[in-house]
Amino acid sequence: MKKLYQRSFVSALELSLSRHPSFIQLVLGPRQVGKTTGVRQLLRSISRPSFYFSADGDVSKDGSWLLERYLDAKSRSATGLLVIDEVQKVEKWAEVVKKIWDDEREKEDRLQFVLLGSSSLELQQGLQESLAGRFLLHQVFHWNFDESSAAYQLELEDYLKYGGYPGSYEFMRNKLEWMDYIRNSIIDPVIGKDILSIARVKSPALFKQCFDIACSYAGQEISYTKLLGQLQEKGNTELIKHYLELFEQAFLLRQLFKYSSKKTLSRSSSPKILTMCPALYSITLDADYDQSDYGRAFEVVVGNLLLQLPGELFYWREKNCEVDYILRFGKKLWAIEVKWGHGKETSGLQRFKESFPTAQLVLMTPDNFEAEVKEIRDQIES
């Protein structure tokens, strides 16, 4: 039997449990990227008693359900590990966890909590208000190329077209099956269950259309006005901003803003759309790529690796000169151009250097992008 691949967050979680026993451990990330699988791997590898419960399902659960799970685990082991999956689906979960944890914290023998969630929309308020200062966050991202290659032997071009959700990889050789999986097992549940069930959206059909259009602009700068015009919706750009923020909070895409030394000018710029994995761009093209599409998908892949580094990520444009990504961490600055094939101009890097002399210039290609990202991380951590 093939050994199950273990993602890096699993060992990080295990280490955090041992080093920081007085904190709640929160594992947060998109649907279908292996959060539950990884935590179950951890539970099988440890010797201490552990108790796993999932709040997922058709029947709604309130705080009493969570309290009962805690009392059940506590009766079987005072020093065990209690795992609650899809915790955001429990009504008033944060208040219940806060009360339990505050009671447990003063005891010498206590349960440790691991909470899993797939929707920051439903989690963020509880974390900010009830659990502030009580939790450590473990962010789980979509599968990157290195993981997909190691576990599933994906080549880079396959990853650029199908990458991000490992459950979809077995359907890669049948495009229609792959598209059906992404739409019905990923996109529809996230939009229907994780967003529309809790967020006020006047027109769900328009909201879904906005998502499709935004993803089709992956790796590109687009104004809110242009997005609104494509929707042919009467209204103002605040509607589009709200929609994009909801997509961000559900781990579907990110908006990058133009780099400026003045933060207020940066946030007022048109955003550059970055889907959180290449599959969300590919689905808008029915997984039918030409070389320019591969180039854009590669830019998405690099952007997502950069997003996982400490610091802030931007793009830059001045008249006809542009740089794909600007990474800022403290006083350090990197200007990063992404090049898939031949012919792409890199003059924007030199123009940026003229305006910001301390910036380090980086050219990322399919041959070096993983090494270059690692080099930037090493510089940040040094």
Secondary structure, DSSP 8 states (H G I E B T S, - for coil): -------HHHHHHHHHHHH-TTSEEEEE--TTSSHHHHHHHHHHH--S-EEEEE--SSS-B-HHHHHHHHHHHHHH-TT-EEEEETGGGBTTHHHHHHHHHHHHHT-SS--EEEEEES-HHHHHHHHHHTSTTSEEEEE-----HHHHHHHH---HHHHHHHTT-GGGGGGTTSHHHHHHHIIIIIIHHIIIIIITTTS--S-HHHHHHHHHHHHHTTTSB--HHHHHHHHT-SS-HHHHHHHHHHHHHTTSEEEEEE--SSHHHHHTS--EEEESSHHHHHGGGTT---HHHHHHHHHHHHHHHHHTSSSEEEEEEETTEEEEEEEEETTEEEEEEE-SSS----HHHHHHHHH-TT-EEEEE-TTTHHHHHHHHHHHHH-
